[in-house]
Amino acid sequence: RRAAAAAVQENVGRQGTFPDGIEVVTIADYWTLSGRRQAYLEVAPKIAMLGNGGYRKALMEHLVDRKLSHQDMQIRLLAAQALAKLAQDPSEETLDFLNS
């Protein structure tokens, strides 16, 4: 998580093509991602509010495709809790994703 945060920070700084890149880097920094629970349940929902919904969809897809079937039970539980938080958004795109 922390290495990924450093890579995103580098990419935002060099290329500047991330939607709301500075806000993403500010929210998801080295320290906020150090705890797994905080990363899933606090940081991810904040990131999901950025980028005109694109981040929310990507996070939800990742949780469903990769984390809900993870071998570690704690990851599966955190993924389910994070997905529940992300699904609280009443947008049409979220509802379409959840109903597909």
Backbone as CSV, one residue per row, in Angstrom:
resi,resn,N_x,N_y,N_z,CA_x,CA_y,CA_z,C_x,C_y,C_z
1,ARG,0.828,-1.192,0.000,0.000,0.000,0.000,0.860,1.239,0.000
2,ARG,1.893,1.248,0.836,2.717,2.456,0.923,3.567,2.637,-0.324
3,ALA,4.041,1.544,-0.902,4.814,1.649,-2.138,3.929,2.150,-3.274
4,ALA,2.684,1.694,-3.302,1.749,2.164,-4.322,1.472,3.646,-4.145
5,ALA,1.353,4.107,-2.899,1.132,5.531,-2.646,2.312,6.351,-3.162
6,ALA,3.522,5.847,-2.963,4.702,6.551,-3.463,4.710,6.585,-4.992
7,ALA,4.298,5.494,-5.621,4.249,5.452,-7.084,3.200,6.420,-7.639
8,VAL,2.041,6.482,-6.979,1.003,7.421,-7.417,1.490,8.849,-7.244
9,GLN,2.128,9.130,-6.116,2.647,10.474,-5.872,3.652,10.859,-6.949
10,GLU,4.520,9.949,-7.294,5.510,10.210,-8.340,4.824,10.473,-9.676
11,ASN,3.839,9.655,-10.012,3.132,9.800,-11.285,2.359,11.118,-11.345
12,VAL,1.686,11.466,-10.263,0.944,12.727,-10.219,1.906,13.898,-10.391
13,GLY,3.034,13.829,-9.711,4.011,14.913,-9.791,4.642,15.062,-11.156
14,ARG,4.938,13.967,-11.811,5.621,14.019,-13.097,4.687,14.234,-14.277
15,GLN,3.527,13.556,-14.257,2.664,13.588,-15.432,1.413,14.435,-15.239
16,GLY,0.896,14.475,-14.023,-0.263,15.296,-13.738,-1.530,14.902,-14.472
17,THR,-1.681,13.632,-14.816,-2.845,13.193,-15.589,-3.915,12.519,-14.738
18,PHE,-3.697,12.383,-13.444,-4.695,11.796,-12.553,-5.781,12.831,-12.290
19,PRO,-7.052,12.448,-12.416,-8.103,13.379,-11.994,-7.988,13.640,-10.488
20,ASP,-8.007,14.888,-10.105,-7.882,15.273,-8.691,-6.630,14.683,-8.058
21,GLY,-5.550,14.651,-8.815,-4.323,13.986,-8.378,-3.753,14.491,-7.068
22,ILE,-3.722,15.796,-6.892,-3.164,16.346,-5.653,-4.016,15.932,-4.453
23,GLU,-5.331,15.944,-4.613,-6.218,15.530,-3.522,-6.016,14.048,-3.192
24,VAL,-5.851,13.226,-4.233,-5.616,11.791,-4.017,-4.335,11.591,-3.222
25,VAL,-3.283,12.268,-3.617,-1.995,12.130,-2.932,-2.090,12.639,-1.501
26,THR,-2.852,13.687,-1.282,-3.009,14.237,0.064,-3.776,13.271,0.967
27,ILE,-4.823,12.666,0.432,-5.648,11.740,1.231,-4.932,10.410,1.440
28,ALA,-4.354,9.873,0.382,-3.736,8.539,0.433,-2.220,8.667,0.492
29,ASP,-1.725,9.168,1.596,-0.287,9.303,1.731,0.303,8.099,2.477
30,TYR,1.591,8.136,2.660,2.326,7.036,3.281,1.742,6.647,4.636
31,TRP,1.388,7.616,5.446,0.934,7.345,6.809,-0.509,6.863,6.859
32,THR,-1.383,7.447,6.043,-2.786,7.036,6.098,-2.986,5.622,5.558
33,LEU,-2.077,5.173,4.722,-2.180,3.816,4.171,-1.416,2.774,4.971
34,SER,-0.767,3.195,6.044,0.051,2.247,6.805,-0.790,1.189,7.517
35,GLY,-1.993,1.530,7.901,-2.880,0.553,8.533,-3.888,0.017,7.527
36,ARG,-3.985,-1.289,7.452,-4.874,-1.917,6.469,-6.327,-1.515,6.684
37,ARG,-6.783,-1.547,7.919,-8.170,-1.206,8.230,-8.473,0.237,7.833
38,GLN,-7.584,1.134,8.177,-7.766,2.545,7.824,-7.757,2.733,6.309
39,ALA,-6.899,2.018,5.614,-6.831,2.136,4.152,-8.149,1.709,3.505
40,TYR,-8.711,0.621,3.975,-9.953,0.099,3.391,-11.177,0.915,3.791
41,LEU,-11.263,1.284,5.077,-12.516,1.821,5.599,-12.559,3.342,5.739
42,GLU,-11.417,3.997,5.679,-11.412,5.449,5.789,-10.866,6.122,4.529
43,VAL,-9.734,5.637,4.057,-9.100,6.277,2.902,-9.870,5.973,1.615
44,ALA,-10.217,4.725,1.380,-10.907,4.358,0.136,-12.213,5.129,-0.066
45,PRO,-13.080,5.267,0.955,-14.294,6.054,0.742,-14.020,7.530,0.430
46,LYS,-12.958,8.087,1.002,-12.605,9.479,0.687,-12.137,9.602,-0.758
47,ILE,-11.334,8.658,-1.197,-10.858,8.660,-2.588,-12.032,8.470,-3.537
48,ALA,-12.987,7.644,-3.148,-14.135,7.347,-4.005,-14.959,8.589,-4.329
49,MET,-14.908,9.587,-3.466,-15.668,10.814,-3.704,-15.025,11.706,-4.764
50,LEU,-13.804,11.403,-5.150,-13.082,12.223,-6.126,-13.220,11.656,-7.531
51,GLY,-12.771,12.395,-8.507,-12.670,11.903,-9.878,-13.986,11.641,-10.579
52,ASN,-15.025,12.372,-10.233,-16.333,12.219,-10.893,-16.842,10.783,-10.894
53,GLY,-16.601,10.066,-9.830,-17.111,8.700,-9.708,-16.213,7.628,-10.296
54,GLY,-15.207,8.003,-11.033,-14.313,7.019,-11.645,-13.527,6.216,-10.623
55,TYR,-13.115,6.875,-9.569,-12.377,6.165,-8.520,-13.289,5.192,-7.782
56,ARG,-14.528,5.600,-7.528,-15.471,4.720,-6.823,-15.661,3.433,-7.607
57,LYS,-15.918,3.561,-8.897,-16.139,2.368,-9.718,-14.907,1.471,-9.735
58,ALA,-13.736,2.065,-9.902,-12.497,1.274,-9.934,-12.254,0.563,-8.604
59,LEU,-12.501,1.258,-7.502,-12.326,0.635,-6.190,-13.313,-0.512,-5.990
60,MET,-14.555,-0.297,-6.370,-15.557,-1.352,-6.213,-15.227,-2.555,-7.093
61,GLU,-14.823,-2.312,-8.324,-14.435,-3.415,-9.214,-13.276,-4.206,-8.620
62,HIS,-12.284,-3.499,-8.091,-11.127,-4.176,-7.503,-11.527,-5.025,-6.296
63,LEU,-12.367,-4.463,-5.446,-12.812,-5.225,-4.276,-13.557,-6.488,-4.684
64,VAL,-14.449,-6.361,-5.653,-15.243,-7.515,-6.090,-14.370,-8.529,-6.817
65,ASP,-13.535,-8.067,-7.738,-12.750,-8.972,-8.578,-11.580,-9.630,-7.843
66,ARG,-10.964,-8.903,-6.907,-9.723,-9.393,-6.297,-9.812,-9.692,-4.805
67,LYS,-10.533,-8.883,-4.075,-10.435,-8.978,-2.618,-11.516,-9.829,-1.962
68,LEU,-12.692,-9.916,-2.541,-13.741,-10.726,-1.918,-13.436,-12.215,-1.975
69,SER,-12.526,-12.603,-2.845,-12.139,-14.012,-2.936,-10.688,-14.233,-2.487
70,HIS,-10.146,-13.291,-1.751,-8.760,-13.370,-1.287,-8.593,-14.535,-0.318
71,GLN,-7.406,-15.114,-0.263,-7.162,-16.256,0.614,-7.179,-15.883,2.097
72,ASP,-6.867,-14.646,2.415,-6.845,-14.181,3.798,-8.251,-13.721,4.211
73,MET,-8.793,-14.350,5.235,-10.152,-14.036,5.670,-10.287,-12.574,6.111
74,GLN,-9.272,-12.028,6.744,-9.338,-10.635,7.193,-9.455,-9.672,6.007
75,ILE,-8.784,-9.993,4.921,-8.903,-9.168,3.711,-10.316,-9.267,3.159
76,ARG,-10.877,-10.466,3.142,-12.254,-10.631,2.656,-13.242,-9.836,3.495
77,LEU,-13.068,-9.865,4.804,-13.959,-9.122,5.694,-13.823,-7.611,5.482
78,LEU,-12.590,-7.132,5.402,-12.373,-5.710,5.149,-12.931,-5.297,3.795
79,ALA,-12.764,-6.149,2.804,-13.281,-5.853,1.469,-14.799,-5.737,1.492
80,ALA,-15.453,-6.624,2.204,-16.916,-6.566,2.298,-17.361,-5.301,3.018
81,GLN,-16.672,-4.937,4.080,-17.011,-3.713,4.808,-16.764,-2.476,3.950
82,ALA,-15.646,-2.473,3.222,-15.333,-1.338,2.353,-16.349,-1.230,1.221
83,LEU,-16.731,-2.367,0.656,-17.723,-2.360,-0.422,-19.056,-1.814,0.083
84,ALA,-19.427,-2.168,1.298,-20.665,-1.638,1.880,-20.593,-0.128,2.028
85,LYS,-19.438,0.394,2.440,-19.283,1.849,2.557,-19.348,2.521,1.187
86,LEU,-18.687,1.927,0.214,-18.675,2.512,-1.128,-20.044,2.440,-1.778
87,ALA,-20.814,1.435,-1.442,-22.134,1.243,-2.045,-23.180,2.194,-1.484
88,GLN,-22.853,2.965,-0.480,-23.795,3.920,0.085,-24.072,5.089,-0.855
89,ASP,-23.267,5.233,-1.875,-23.479,6.285,-2.866,-24.703,5.943,-3.708
90,PRO,-25.692,6.827,-3.771,-26.929,6.507,-4.485,-26.892,6.822,-5.986
91,SER,-25.709,7.020,-6.550,-25.640,7.392,-7.961,-26.083,6.237,-8.867
92,GLU,-26.493,6.606,-10.048,-26.949,5.623,-11.037,-25.833,4.642,-11.393
93,GLU,-24.619,5.149,-11.498,-23.481,4.280,-11.851,-23.230,3.221,-10.763
94,THR,-23.314,3.618,-9.508,-23.123,2.667,-8.419,-24.221,1.616,-8.426
95,LEU,-25.447,2.061,-8.603,-26.556,1.123,-8.634,-26.446,0.154,-9.810
96,ASP,-26.030,0.655,-10.968,-25.826,-0.214,-12.124,-24.760,-1.261,-11.844
97,PHE,-23.661,-0.835,-11.221,-22.585,-1.771,-10.910,-23.065,-2.845,-9.941
98,LEU,-23.766,-2.443,-8.910,-24.222,-3.402,-7.912,-25.280,-4.351,-8.444
99,ASN,-26.043,-3.908,-9.415,-27.101,-4.757,-9.979,-26.639,-5.602,-11.151
100,SER,-25.393,-5.449,-11.551,-24.910,-6.243,-12.706,-24.325,-7.561,-12.275
